[in-house]
Amino acid sequence: MFRTFSVILSSLVLLASGCRVPRIGKAAPFSVRNQHPVELTVLQQVARSPIAYTEGPSILAIDTDWTSHWVQPRAGADDLRLDGETARAELRAGWGLGKSWDLEVELPLMYASGGTLDGFIDAFHQFFGLPQNGRNRHPRDDFDIQAIRNQPGLGMQTVYELQDDELGVGDIPIHLGWFPIQDSSGFSMGFRASTELPTGDQSKGFGNGEMDWALGVSTQWDGSWLSLFGWGSYTWSGTPDRAKQAGFSYANRSLVGLGTELFLFDGLSGLVQVEYQDSVLRHLDDPNAHGNQLPIYFGFRWRMGEGKAIDLGLGEDLLPNVSPDVVFHLALRFDL
């Protein structure tokens, strides 16, 4: 698996170094986040450039992700079941508040179902030599997404459950950014403080019913034909009522990420980024919930003239027995 993605990254670097095209527009990482259904109910600071938005209404973006979830059931006192698909769209708006401050607000919508991707993903994994983890021996396009805790004296109790065939609004993140270093010899650095309003219906699996909080840092270095990004954050996670009733609390989350944008041709660039994070369900006694997560995203950005760009990407899990399995990412951005 690592060999496949190292070939992709090496190919992009060789293309970029051979083309040496001038950069068009501002560099930025993909605006993607972990699509694990439980992780989606907890605030995450999505990767971004540490360049403050211009004063006033500045950007409007739509990020969409179509995701297949699967983990092979494994023995444990508790039980994490992930089999299904989610489609998530997020409207994101940004305002500049001066030379080095800005504000971002996100409005997410999500739909869950058994989906139609299982056959395609089986073939995709087989073609690239990626592990199937038993999904090719499981009935296709089923739906079962829930976390269950075996509480002594009370038996099996549901900690989390995502409802099938439901469309709902998620929790709404709000980010305040301060970017004191902007393009100093190509280097930029900024900080963000975030909260998340509990607007998602926790009974249907779209939110956690509490205010989450996060602090984070972002860095960027811009060269002539590539940009490098690094970011990290820490989130204080809220716990939904259903989990509390089962005697369970979501864990706080740490996250670090690295990425690059390589300018290939006129208006076209390639992006690769990876994030490493711990799981908010890591205290659940199930091997599929214990592990940290290492998703990778790669794809392309096409700048369609001044202030408009489209992103097309693919996400994969680099560690076994974690979800999401495959993510298809499409994003549109407009500078106002």
NORRALIN-V891712 format. One record per residue. N is the residue number from 1. RES is the residue in one letter. PHI is phi as a letter, one per 40 degrees, with the letter a starting at -180 (none if undefined). PSI is psi in degrees with one decimal (NA if undefined). D_CENTER is the distance of its C-alpha to the mean C-alpha in Angstrom with 1 decimal. Layout:
N:RES:PHI:PSI:D_CENTER  N:RES:PHI:PSI:D_CENTER
//
This chain:
1:M:none:-48.1:19.9  2:F:c:-33.6:19.7  3:R:c:-40.9:22.7  4:T:d:-47.6:21.1  5:F:c:-28.2:18.2  6:S:c:-34.0:20.7  7:V:c:-42.6:22.9  8:I:c:-48.7:20.2  9:L:c:-43.2:19.6  10:S:c:-39.2:23.4  11:S:c:-42.6:24.2  12:L:c:-41.1:22.1  13:V:c:-43.2:23.8  14:L:c:-40.6:27.2  15:L:c:-47.3:26.7  16:A:c:-42.8:25.8  17:S:c:-28.4:28.6  18:G:c:-30.8:31.1  19:C:c:-44.7:30.3  20:R:f:44.2:30.3  21:V:c:151.7:29.5  22:P:c:144.6:29.3  23:R:c:145.5:25.9  24:I:b:121.7:25.5  25:G:g:177.0:23.4  26:K:c:136.3:21.1  27:A:c:149.6:18.6  28:A:a:149.9:14.9  29:P:c:168.0:11.7  30:F:d:141.0:9.3  31:S:c:75.2:7.6  32:V:b:155.9:4.1  33:R:a:166.1:1.1  34:N:d:123.9:3.1  35:Q:c:9.8:5.4  36:H:d:127.5:8.3  37:P:d:-39.7:10.7  38:V:c:-41.7:12.0  39:E:c:-30.6:9.0  40:L:c:-20.8:8.3  41:T:c:-1.5:11.9  42:V:b:138.6:11.4  43:L:d:134.5:10.8  44:Q:b:133.2:8.1  45:Q:c:110.0:9.1  46:V:c:143.8:6.8  47:A:d:139.5:8.7  48:R:a:166.5:11.9  49:S:c:139.6:15.5  50:P:c:41.3:18.0  51:I:b:120.8:20.5  52:A:c:145.0:21.5  53:Y:c:152.9:21.8  54:T:c:153.0:25.4  55:E:c:138.7:27.3  56:G:g:-173.8:27.1  57:P:d:125.8:24.7  58:S:b:-47.3:22.8  59:I:b:153.0:19.7  60:L:b:126.8:18.5  61:A:b:152.4:15.4  62:I:b:118.7:14.0  63:D:b:126.8:10.5  64:T:b:143.1:10.7  65:D:b:126.6:9.0  66:W:b:117.6:11.5  67:T:b:137.2:10.7  68:S:b:131.1:13.4  69:H:b:135.8:13.5  70:W:a:130.5:16.4  71:V:b:140.7:17.8  72:Q:c:128.7:21.6  73:P:d:136.8:23.5  74:R:b:158.1:25.0  75:A:c:136.7:27.7  76:G:a:160.4:27.1  77:A:c:-36.1:28.7  78:D:b:-175.4:25.6  79:D:a:120.5:23.6  80:L:b:118.7:19.9  81:R:b:123.8:19.8  82:L:b:100.9:16.9  83:D:a:108.6:18.2  84:G:i:-169.4:17.2  85:E:b:149.2:15.0  86:T:b:144.6:12.9  87:A:b:123.3:12.8  88:R:b:131.2:10.8  89:A:b:140.1:12.0  90:E:b:124.7:11.6  91:L:c:126.5:14.5  92:R:b:130.4:14.2  93:A:b:143.9:17.5  94:G:b:142.0:18.7  95:W:b:133.7:22.2  96:G:c:135.9:24.0  97:L:b:18.9:26.2  98:G:h:-164.9:28.3  99:K:c:-35.3:28.3  100:S:b:13.7:25.6  101:W:b:146.6:23.9  102:D:a:171.4:21.5  103:L:b:136.1:19.7  104:E:b:141.9:16.5  105:V:b:138.3:16.1  106:E:b:139.3:13.4  107:L:b:103.8:14.7  108:P:c:145.7:12.5  109:L:b:142.1:14.3  110:M:a:144.8:13.7  111:Y:b:137.7:16.1  112:A:b:144.6:16.5  113:S:a:176.9:19.2  114:G:c:-27.7:20.6  115:G:g:-165.2:19.8  116:T:b:7.9:21.4  117:L:c:-11.7:19.2  118:D:d:-46.0:20.7  119:G:c:-43.1:23.7  120:F:c:-42.8:21.8  121:I:c:-35.5:19.3  122:D:d:-46.2:22.4  123:A:c:-37.5:24.0  124:F:c:-47.0:21.0  125:H:c:-39.6:20.9  126:Q:c:-40.4:24.6  127:F:c:-41.4:24.9  128:F:c:2.8:22.7  129:G:g:28.0:24.0  130:L:c:150.4:20.8  131:P:c:141.3:21.5  132:Q:c:-25.3:21.8  133:N:f:33.8:21.8  134:G:g:-2.1:24.3  135:R:c:-28.9:22.4  136:N:c:-9.3:25.2  137:R:b:6.1:27.7  138:H:b:147.4:26.1  139:P:d:136.9:27.0  140:R:c:149.2:24.7  141:D:f:32.9:22.7  142:D:c:169.6:23.3  143:F:b:122.7:21.3  144:D:a:98.0:21.1  145:I:b:105.2:18.1  146:Q:a:156.6:19.5  147:A:b:130.7:20.1  148:I:b:135.4:23.8  149:R:b:134.4:25.8  150:N:c:97.1:29.3  151:Q:c:124.2:31.1  152:P:d:129.4:34.6  153:G:g:-15.8:37.2  154:L:b:-12.3:34.9  155:G:g:-157.5:33.4  156:M:c:124.6:30.0  157:Q:b:140.8:28.1  158:T:c:125.3:24.7  159:V:c:-39.5:22.0  160:Y:a:143.4:19.4  161:E:a:129.8:19.8  162:L:c:126.8:17.9  163:Q:c:138.3:20.6  164:D:c:144.9:21.2  165:D:f:45.7:22.0  166:E:b:139.3:20.8  167:L:b:130.5:19.3  168:G:a:159.3:18.3  169:V:c:138.6:16.9  170:G:c:-177.5:14.2  171:D:c:147.6:14.7  172:I:b:113.7:15.0  173:P:c:145.5:13.6  174:I:b:127.8:16.1  175:H:b:129.2:15.9  176:L:b:121.8:19.2  177:G:b:141.3:19.2  178:W:b:123.7:22.1  179:F:b:82.6:22.5  180:P:c:-23.4:25.9  181:I:b:113.2:25.7  182:Q:b:112.8:25.2  183:D:f:50.2:26.3  184:S:c:100.5:28.8  185:S:f:37.9:30.0  186:G:g:-6.7:26.6  187:F:b:139.0:24.7  188:S:b:151.0:22.6  189:M:a:140.6:21.2  190:G:a:171.3:19.9  191:F:b:150.3:18.9  192:R:b:144.1:17.1  193:A:b:133.6:18.0  194:S:b:152.9:16.0  195:T:b:168.8:16.8  196:E:b:121.5:15.6  197:L:c:135.0:18.4  198:P:c:67.8:18.9  199:T:c:-16.6:19.3  200:G:c:145.6:17.6  201:D:c:106.3:20.2  202:Q:c:-26.0:19.8  203:S:c:-21.9:22.5  204:K:b:-0.3:20.4  205:G:g:16.2:17.2  206:F:c:-7.2:15.4  207:G:a:179.5:15.7  208:N:b:0.7:17.4  209:G:g:5.0:20.4  210:E:b:163.5:20.3  211:M:c:125.9:19.4  212:D:c:157.9:16.6  213:W:b:148.3:17.0  214:A:a:149.7:15.3  215:L:b:143.7:16.7  216:G:a:167.1:15.2  217:V:b:145.8:16.5  218:S:b:141.8:15.7  219:T:b:158.2:18.1  220:Q:a:140.0:19.0  221:W:b:129.4:22.1  222:D:b:122.3:23.4  223:G:b:-168.8:25.9  224:S:c:-32.7:28.0  225:W:b:7.6:25.8  226:L:a:159.0:22.5  227:S:b:144.8:20.2  228:L:b:140.6:18.5  229:F:b:147.7:15.6  230:G:a:142.2:15.0  231:W:a:159.9:13.2  232:G:a:155.7:13.2  233:S:a:160.7:13.1  234:Y:b:129.8:14.7  235:T:b:131.5:14.2  236:W:c:109.7:17.2  237:S:c:138.3:16.2  238:G:c:160.9:18.4  239:T:b:128.9:19.8  240:P:c:159.1:20.7  241:D:d:-40.5:24.4  242:R:c:-40.3:24.4  243:A:c:-40.8:23.0  244:K:c:-40.1:25.6  245:Q:c:-26.1:28.3  246:A:c:6.5:27.5  247:G:g:30.7:27.9  248:F:b:144.6:24.3  249:S:b:137.6:22.0  250:Y:c:142.1:18.2  251:A:c:153.1:17.8  252:N:c:159.3:16.5  253:R:b:132.8:13.4  254:S:b:145.0:13.6  255:L:a:138.8:11.0  256:V:b:150.1:12.1  257:G:a:154.1:10.9  258:L:b:146.7:13.2  259:G:a:170.4:13.3  260:T:a:149.1:16.1  261:E:b:124.5:17.3  262:L:b:122.9:20.6  263:F:c:113.5:23.0  264:L:c:-59.7:24.7  265:F:b:179.4:26.9  266:D:d:107.5:27.9  267:G:g:-5.0:24.9  268:L:b:132.8:22.6  269:S:b:158.1:20.3  270:G:b:144.7:18.1  271:L:b:142.1:14.8  272:V:b:133.7:13.4  273:Q:a:153.9:10.9  274:V:b:145.0:10.0  275:E:b:143.2:8.6  276:Y:b:125.2:10.9  277:Q:a:156.2:10.7  278:D:c:166.2:13.2  279:S:c:139.7:13.1  280:V:c:-14.8:14.2  281:L:b:17.6:16.5  282:R:c:-14.8:18.1  283:H:c:-2.3:21.4  284:L:c:135.3:21.6  285:D:c:67.9:24.4  286:D:a:130.0:22.7  287:P:d:-29.4:21.8  288:N:c:-15.9:18.6  289:A:c:-18.6:17.4  290:H:c:-37.8:18.8  291:G:c:151.1:16.8  292:N:c:169.0:14.2  293:Q:b:142.2:11.0  294:L:b:74.7:10.7  295:P:c:145.6:8.3  296:I:b:143.3:9.6  297:Y:b:137.3:9.1  298:F:a:152.7:12.5  299:G:i:-151.8:14.4  300:F:b:154.3:16.6  301:R:b:131.3:17.2  302:W:b:117.7:20.5  303:R:c:115.0:22.1  304:M:c:52.7:24.5  305:G:g:-173.0:26.8  306:E:c:118.5:26.8  307:G:g:12.7:23.7  308:K:b:136.7:22.0  309:A:a:151.1:19.2  310:I:b:134.1:17.3  311:D:b:139.2:14.3  312:L:b:119.1:14.2  313:G:a:169.0:11.8  314:L:b:136.1:11.4  315:G:b:143.2:9.0  316:E:b:151.8:11.0  317:D:c:129.6:11.3  318:L:c:-12.2:14.0  319:L:b:146.3:15.4  320:P:c:156.9:17.5  321:N:g:35.9:17.5  322:V:b:163.8:13.9  323:S:b:151.1:11.5  324:P:c:163.5:9.8  325:D:c:-57.2:12.4  326:V:b:137.3:11.7  327:V:b:129.1:9.3  328:F:b:121.9:11.2  329:H:b:132.2:9.8  330:L:b:130.8:12.5  331:A:a:145.3:12.8  332:L:b:136.0:16.0  333:R:b:138.2:17.0  334:F:b:124.5:20.5  335:D:c:126.6:22.2  336:L:c:NA:24.8
//
